[in-house]
């Protein structure tokens, strides 16, 4: 799971590049959950995964991040923050930027 996350971090950084909305002092588990939410938003836009698949990936990420000490409530809050921010950023992106992002997402590992 973390190997996949590391490979997709450049895409998450692209999604969040214009956003400095996440606190500098938030821990790595919170940041991973936020990035997971942003990636979820990207996957929704690209349309390559069903809602069931997206929910399964979220559950897998939540289980993995629990080992870093993040409880379910904090995970859900951070994930939703990332999801909301990812959706906002994607609404602002041009069609070409979304197309490039989807190509990059598709060229990464399959979950």
NUDODREN-169157 format. One record per residue: residue number from 1; residue in three letters; z, y, x of N, C-alpha, C in turn. Coordinates in nm, 4 decimals, padded with zeros to 6 digits. Layout:
N
{NUM; Ala; {Z; Y; X}; {Z; Y; X}; {Z; Y; X}}
...
This chain:
111
{1; Unk; {00.0000; -00.1194; 00.0822}; {00.0000; 00.0000; 00.0000}; {00.0000; 00.1257; 00.0865}}
{2; Unk; {00.0869; 00.1289; 00.1862}; {00.0950; 00.2485; 00.2695}; {-00.0293; 00.2649; 00.3549}}
{3; Unk; {-00.0936; 00.1531; 00.3936}; {-00.2190; 00.1627; 00.4691}; {-00.3247; 00.2312; 00.3843}}
{4; Unk; {-00.3331; 00.1948; 00.2569}; {-00.4287; 00.2580; 00.1666}; {-00.3973; 00.4055; 00.1511}}
{5; Unk; {-00.2688; 00.4355; 00.1372}; {-00.2273; 00.5749; 00.1219}; {-00.2665; 00.6555; 00.2434}}
{6; Unk; {-00.2449; 00.5996; 00.3637}; {-00.2813; 00.6716; 00.4860}; {-00.4305; 00.6985; 00.4917}}
{7; Unk; {-00.5101; 00.6040; 00.4473}; {-00.6547; 00.6221; 00.4502}; {-00.7014; 00.7268; 00.3501}}
{8; Unk; {-00.6266; 00.7443; 00.2433}; {-00.6663; 00.8396; 00.1399}; {-00.5991; 00.9755; 00.1551}}
{9; Unk; {-00.5144; 00.9906; 00.2546}; {-00.4471; 01.1184; 00.2744}; {-00.5433; 01.2346; 00.2953}}
{10; Unk; {-00.6547; 01.2172; 00.3696}; {-00.7472; 01.3309; 00.3823}; {-00.7994; 01.3789; 00.2473}}
{11; Unk; {-00.8249; 01.2872; 00.1559}; {-00.8707; 01.3261; 00.0231}; {-00.7607; 01.3995; -00.0513}}
{12; Unk; {-00.6389; 01.3503; -00.0413}; {-00.5281; 01.4187; -00.1067}; {-00.5095; 01.5581; -00.0479}}
{13; Unk; {-00.5251; 01.5696; 00.0825}; {-00.5136; 01.7009; 00.1460}; {-00.6217; 01.7950; 00.0943}}
{14; Unk; {-00.7414; 01.7425; 00.0734}; {-00.8495; 01.8234; 00.0175}; {-00.8128; 01.8730; -00.1219}}
{15; Unk; {-00.7565; 01.7856; -00.2019}; {-00.7175; 01.8236; -00.3373}; {-00.6099; 01.9310; -00.3378}}
{16; Unk; {-00.5225; 01.9232; -00.2404}; {-00.4072; 02.0119; -00.2393}; {-00.4185; 02.1249; -00.1371}}
{17; Unk; {-00.5348; 02.1384; -00.0748}; {-00.5512; 02.2359; 00.0322}; {-00.5214; 02.3778; -00.0120}}
{18; Unk; {-00.5591; 02.4107; -00.1327}; {-00.5383; 02.5473; -00.1787}; {-00.3994; 02.5682; -00.2369}}
{19; Unk; {-00.3229; 02.4656; -00.2415}; {-00.1930; 02.4734; -00.3079}; {-00.0790; 02.4647; -00.2084}}
{20; Unk; {00.0026; 02.5645; -00.2054}; {00.1255; 02.5602; -00.1266}; {00.2438; 02.5498; -00.2206}}
{21; Unk; {00.2245; 02.4784; -00.3295}; {00.3254; 02.4754; -00.4340}; {00.4387; 02.3776; -00.4059}}
{22; Unk; {00.4214; 02.2901; -00.3089}; {00.5257; 02.1920; -00.2834}; {00.6227; 02.2451; -00.1787}}
{23; Unk; {00.7482; 02.2254; -00.2064}; {00.8522; 02.2796; -00.1189}; {00.8427; 02.2201; 00.0202}}
{24; Unk; {00.8653; 02.3050; 00.1197}; {00.8611; 02.2608; 00.2582}; {00.9698; 02.1579; 00.2884}}
{25; Unk; {01.0812; 02.1655; 00.2182}; {01.1933; 02.0777; 00.2481}; {01.1932; 01.9494; 00.1655}}
{26; Unk; {01.0915; 01.9265; 00.0842}; {01.0890; 01.8027; 00.0075}; {01.0635; 01.6858; 00.1017}}
{27; Unk; {01.1275; 01.5752; 00.0719}; {01.1193; 01.4602; 00.1599}; {00.9862; 01.3891; 00.1501}}
{28; Unk; {00.9620; 01.2979; 00.2443}; {00.8347; 01.2257; 00.2455}; {00.8115; 01.1424; 00.1199}}
{29; Unk; {00.9161; 01.0883; 00.0617}; {00.8985; 01.0079; -00.0598}; {00.8497; 01.0958; -00.1751}}
{30; Unk; {00.9054; 01.2142; -00.1870}; {00.8617; 01.3090; -00.2911}; {00.7164; 01.3476; -00.2669}}
{31; Unk; {00.6834; 01.3769; -00.1423}; {00.5464; 01.4171; -00.1090}; {00.4468; 01.3049; -00.1369}}
{32; Unk; {00.4835; 01.1817; -00.1058}; {00.3962; 01.0682; -00.1356}; {00.3763; 01.0521; -00.2861}}
{33; Unk; {00.4820; 01.0697; -00.3627}; {00.4696; 01.0600; -00.5086}; {00.3801; 01.1721; -00.5621}}
{34; Unk; {00.3936; 01.2931; -00.5067}; {00.3086; 01.4042; -00.5484}; {00.1622; 01.3761; -00.5122}}
{35; Unk; {00.1388; 01.3244; -00.3933}; {00.0021; 01.2906; -00.3535}; {-00.0539; 01.1796; -00.4419}}
{36; Unk; {00.0311; 01.0858; -00.4777}; {-00.0123; 00.9801; -00.5690}; {-00.0571; 01.0372; -00.7022}}
{37; Unk; {00.0155; 01.1369; -00.7518}; {-00.0239; 01.2027; -00.8761}; {-00.1565; 01.2745; -00.8616}}
{38; Unk; {-00.1755; 01.3427; -00.7490}; {-00.3028; 01.4125; -00.7239}; {-00.4180; 01.3133; -00.7139}}
{39; Unk; {-00.3935; 01.1997; -00.6493}; {-00.4972; 01.0969; -00.6379}; {-00.5294; 01.0378; -00.7752}}
{40; Unk; {-00.4278; 01.0250; -00.8577}; {-00.4455; 00.9755; -00.9942}; {-00.5386; 01.0704; -01.0707}}
{41; Unk; {-00.5159; 01.2019; -01.0542}; {-00.6015; 01.3014; -01.1191}; {-00.7457; 01.2870; -01.0711}}
{42; Unk; {-00.7630; 01.2669; -00.9417}; {-00.8978; 01.2495; -00.8864}; {-00.9635; 01.1240; -00.9429}}
{43; Unk; {-00.8884; 01.0164; -00.9511}; {-00.9434; 00.8915; -01.0038}; {-00.9829; 00.9072; -01.1503}}
{44; Unk; {-00.9073; 00.9845; -01.2257}; {-00.9431; 01.0110; -01.3653}; {-01.0780; 01.0831; -01.3731}}
{45; Unk; {-01.0956; 01.1846; -01.2893}; {-01.2187; 01.2632; -01.2895}; {-01.3382; 01.1770; -01.2491}}
{46; Unk; {-01.3191; 01.0935; -01.1496}; {-01.4296; 01.0119; -01.0990}; {-01.4648; 00.8977; -01.1943}}
{47; Unk; {-01.3689; 00.8533; -01.2735}; {-01.3953; 00.7540; -01.3767}; {-01.4175; 00.6125; -01.3285}}
{48; Unk; {-01.3715; 00.5797; -01.2100}; {-01.3940; 00.4455; -01.1556}; {-01.2860; 00.3447; -01.1937}}
{49; Unk; {-01.1790; 00.3901; -01.2527}; {-01.0677; 00.3026; -01.2888}; {-01.0348; 00.3199; -01.4363}}
{50; Unk; {-00.9954; 00.2114; -01.5002}; {-00.9484; 00.2189; -01.6386}; {-00.8064; 00.2766; -01.6397}}
{51; Unk; {-00.7621; 00.3174; -01.7560}; {-00.6245; 00.3675; -01.7670}; {-00.5240; 00.2584; -01.7302}}
{52; Unk; {-00.5538; 00.1336; -01.7660}; {-00.4644; 00.0229; -01.7288}; {-00.4564; 00.0074; -01.5772}}
{53; Unk; {-00.5707; 00.0185; -01.5096}; {-00.5713; 00.0092; -01.3633}; {-00.4937; 00.1247; -01.3010}}
{54; Unk; {-00.5118; 00.2448; -01.3541}; {-00.4395; 00.3607; -01.3011}; {-00.2890; 00.3439; -01.3199}}
{55; Unk; {-00.2481; 00.2923; -01.4350}; {-00.1047; 00.2717; -01.4593}; {-00.0492; 00.1643; -01.3665}}
{56; Unk; {-00.1273; 00.0611; -01.3408}; {-00.0833; -00.0450; -01.2488}; {-00.0671; 00.0106; -01.1065}}
{57; Unk; {-00.1617; 00.0943; -01.0639}; {-00.1505; 00.1548; -00.9305}; {-00.0270; 00.2444; -00.9219}}
{58; Unk; {00.0008; 00.3174; -01.0288}; {00.1200; 00.4036; -01.0308}; {00.2463; 00.3183; -01.0181}}
{59; Unk; {00.2519; 00.2075; -01.0910}; {00.3687; 00.1183; -01.0830}; {00.3859; 00.0626; -00.9420}}
{60; Unk; {00.2744; 00.0244; -00.8786}; {00.2811; -00.0288; -00.7428}; {00.3328; 00.0779; -00.6454}}
{61; Unk; {00.2840; 00.1990; -00.6621}; {00.3298; 00.3064; -00.5748}; {00.4780; 00.3331; -00.5976}}
{62; Unk; {00.5195; 00.3351; -00.7227}; {00.6595; 00.3597; -00.7543}; {00.7490; 00.2541; -00.6905}}
{63; Unk; {00.7087; 00.1295; -00.6977}; {00.7853; 00.0206; -00.6366}; {00.7940; 00.0392; -00.4855}}
{64; Unk; {00.6828; 00.0750; -00.4238}; {00.6823; 00.0958; -00.2784}; {00.7711; 00.2121; -00.2375}}
{65; Unk; {00.7651; 00.3185; -00.3129}; {00.8414; 00.4386; -00.2772}; {00.9900; 00.4212; -00.3050}}
{66; Unk; {01.0251; 00.3323; -00.3958}; {01.1666; 00.3046; -00.4200}; {01.2363; 00.2589; -00.2927}}
{67; Unk; {01.1631; 00.1890; -00.2069}; {01.2222; 00.1420; -00.0813}; {01.2556; 00.2586; 00.0122}}
{68; Unk; {01.2018; 00.3762; -00.0177}; {01.2327; 00.4958; 00.0610}; {01.3509; 00.5724; 00.0003}}
{69; Unk; {01.4077; 00.5169; -00.1068}; {01.5267; 00.5759; -00.1660}; {01.5010; 00.6695; -00.2832}}
{70; Unk; {01.3808; 00.6739; -00.3352}; {01.3500; 00.7634; -00.4466}; {01.3695; 00.6884; -00.5776}}
{71; Unk; {01.4516; 00.7448; -00.6671}; {01.4761; 00.6778; -00.7949}; {01.3607; 00.7024; -00.8921}}
{72; Unk; {01.3608; 00.6285; -01.0023}; {01.2510; 00.6345; -01.0989}; {01.2323; 00.7742; -01.1571}}
{73; Unk; {01.3415; 00.8401; -01.1908}; {01.3327; 00.9730; -01.2513}; {01.2687; 01.0739; -01.1554}}
{74; Unk; {01.3123; 01.0724; -01.0300}; {01.2553; 01.1653; -00.9312}; {01.1100; 01.1308; -00.8990}}
{75; Unk; {01.0786; 01.0007; -00.8961}; {00.9398; 00.9613; -00.8753}; {00.8520; 01.0154; -00.9872}}
{76; Unk; {00.8940; 00.9928; -01.1113}; {00.8141; 01.0375; -01.2257}; {00.7941; 01.1887; -01.2240}}
{77; Unk; {00.8983; 01.2611; -01.1913}; {00.8883; 01.4077; -01.1860}; {00.7894; 01.4515; -01.0774}}
{78; Unk; {00.8016; 01.3946; -00.9589}; {00.7129; 01.4310; -00.8478}; {00.5690; 01.3878; -00.8768}}
{79; Unk; {00.5521; 01.2690; -00.9328}; {00.4188; 01.2198; -00.9651}; {00.3520; 01.3138; -01.0659}}
{80; Unk; {00.4253; 01.3528; -01.1684}; {00.3710; 01.4430; -01.2709}; {00.3370; 01.5800; -01.2125}}
{81; Unk; {00.4183; 01.6274; -01.1178}; {00.3870; 01.7540; -01.0509}; {00.2534; 01.7427; -00.9781}}
{82; Unk; {00.2355; 01.6338; -00.9052}; {00.1107; 01.6124; -00.8332}; {-00.0069; 01.5941; -00.9268}}
{83; Unk; {00.0149; 01.5223; -01.0358}; {-00.0905; 01.5000; -01.1350}; {-00.1342; 01.6326; -01.1969}}
{84; Unk; {-00.0376; 01.7139; -01.2363}; {-00.0688; 01.8448; -01.2955}; {-00.1425; 01.9331; -01.1960}}
{85; Unk; {-00.0921; 01.9379; -01.0737}; {-00.1549; 02.0224; -00.9719}; {-00.2951; 01.9714; -00.9376}}
{86; Unk; {-00.3105; 01.8397; -00.9282}; {-00.4413; 01.7825; -00.9011}; {-00.5410; 01.8162; -01.0105}}
{87; Unk; {-00.4972; 01.8078; -01.1357}; {-00.5859; 01.8420; -01.2474}; {-00.6251; 01.9893; -01.2427}}
{88; Unk; {-00.5287; 02.0748; -01.2127}; {-00.5582; 02.2190; -01.2020}; {-00.6595; 02.2453; -01.0906}}
{89; Unk; {-00.6365; 02.1852; -00.9757}; {-00.7270; 02.2052; -00.8619}; {-00.8669; 02.1533; -00.8934}}
{90; Unk; {-00.8741; 02.0410; -00.9628}; {-01.0043; 01.9833; -00.9959}; {-01.0785; 02.0664; -01.1002}}
{91; Unk; {-01.0055; 02.1309; -01.1881}; {-01.0700; 02.2199; -01.2853}; {-01.1331; 02.3398; -01.2151}}
{92; Unk; {-01.0722; 02.3824; -01.1069}; {-01.1230; 02.4974; -01.0311}; {-01.2384; 02.4595; -00.9388}}
{93; Unk; {-01.2518; 02.3324; -00.9076}; {-01.3548; 02.2864; -00.8136}; {-01.4928; 02.2943; -00.8786}}
{94; Unk; {-01.5923; 02.3158; -00.7960}; {-01.7302; 02.3151; -00.8448}; {-01.7734; 02.1710; -00.8704}}
{95; Unk; {-01.8821; 02.1549; -00.9415}; {-01.9356; 02.0211; -00.9677}; {-01.9692; 01.9510; -00.8365}}
{96; Unk; {-02.0228; 02.0254; -00.7408}; {-02.0564; 01.9673; -00.6107}; {-01.9304; 01.9222; -00.5358}}
{97; Unk; {-01.8254; 02.0016; -00.5413}; {-01.6999; 01.9631; -00.4760}; {-01.6428; 01.8369; -00.5401}}
{98; Unk; {-01.6488; 01.8293; -00.6732}; {-01.6003; 01.7085; -00.7419}; {-01.6864; 01.5875; -00.7049}}
{99; Unk; {-01.8180; 01.6059; -00.6973}; {-01.9078; 01.4967; -00.6599}; {-01.8733; 01.4453; -00.5200}}
{100; Unk; {-01.8542; 01.5377; -00.4255}; {-01.8198; 01.4987; -00.2885}; {-01.6851; 01.4274; -00.2834}}
{101; Unk; {-01.5896; 01.4776; -00.3594}; {-01.4581; 01.4160; -00.3630}; {-01.4677; 01.2738; -00.4173}}
{102; Unk; {-01.5467; 01.2556; -00.5233}; {-01.5621; 01.1218; -00.5812}; {-01.6309; 01.0270; -00.4829}}
{103; Unk; {-01.7302; 01.0759; -00.4112}; {-01.7951; 00.9927; -00.3093}; {-01.6952; 00.9511; -00.2027}}
{104; Unk; {-01.6124; 01.0449; -00.1602}; {-01.5117; 01.0151; -00.0580}; {-01.4109; 00.9141; -00.1117}}
{105; Unk; {-01.3700; 00.9305; -00.2352}; {-01.2756; 00.8385; -00.2968}; {-01.3371; 00.6989; -00.3071}}
{106; Unk; {-01.4616; 00.6923; -00.3466}; {-01.5300; 00.5621; -00.3618}; {-01.5502; 00.4927; -00.2269}}
{107; Unk; {-01.5650; 00.5691; -00.1209}; {-01.5884; 00.5077; 00.0102}; {-01.4588; 00.4571; 00.0737}}
{108; Unk; {-01.3456; 00.4914; 00.0155}; {-01.2169; 00.4457; 00.0670}; {-01.1881; 00.3040; 00.0191}}
{109; Unk; {-01.0703; 00.2550; 00.0532}; {-01.0339; 00.1184; 00.0148}; {-01.0200; 00.1050; -00.1364}}
{110; Unk; {-01.0513; -00.0099; -00.1878}; {-01.0360; -00.0399; -00.3297}; {-00.8961; -00.0932; -00.3536}}
{111; Unk; {-00.8367; -00.0517; -00.4624}; {-00.6992; -00.0924; -00.4938}; {-00.6953; -00.2151; -00.5806}}
